[in-house]
Amino acid sequence: ESFAFKRGIPNDADYVFDVRMLPNPHYDPALKDLTGCDNAVITFFQQEPEVARMLGQIHAFLDSWLEALAQNHRSYVTVAIGCTGGQHRSVYLVEQLTALFSSKWNTLKRHREMDAR
């Protein structure tokens, strides 16, 4: 689930990742009104090494623990990724993680601030 820290952390989150330190396309006038689902923003993030590093680290962490959680009879795990406005960084990372995990796990994604529009 993507979210904006300024609107609070989701109550049902099992894991929360703060990605506010990553480059923010909000400050680029051409990207400001887009989201992490738009091709121009995706391209922006794909060119940023810090974003790839963060994605890799979150993926590795979750990948190493999801099996153990499943074996411990956890029927679901909620992962929340937050940035300032919940439109760019967190949305992009949720989209990427969903793509990475969907072949092995049943995944649902939610973009809280985009859903509220």
C-alpha positions, 0 to 999 in steps of 0.5 A, a space after each residue: 500500500 502506498 500512502 502519504 506520511 502527512 495523512 498518517 501511517 495506515 493502521 493495518 500495516 505490518 511493515 512500514 517503509 519510509 522512502 521520503 529520502 529518495 529523489 522527488 519528481 514533485 519538484 519537476 514541473 513536467 512530472 508534478 501532476 503525474 503519479 508513479 504509474 506514469 511512464 515519465 515518472 517511471 523513467 525518472 525513477 529508473 535513472 536514479 541509483 538510490 531508487 534501485 537500491 531502495 527497491 532492491 533492499 525492500 525486495 530482499 527483506 520481504 523475500 527473506 521473511 514472507 515464507 517464514 510468515 506464511 509458515 507461521 500461519 499468517 494469511 496476509 501481510 500488509 506492507 506500507 510504503 510512504 512518501 510525502 504526498 503518496 503520489 510518486 515515490 511510494 506509488 512507484 515502489 508499490 507498483 514495482 514490488 507488486 510486479 516482483 512478488 505477484 508470480 510467487 504470492 497473491 498480491 493486492 495493491 492499494 494507493 491510498 492517496 490516489 484512491 482518495 482523489 
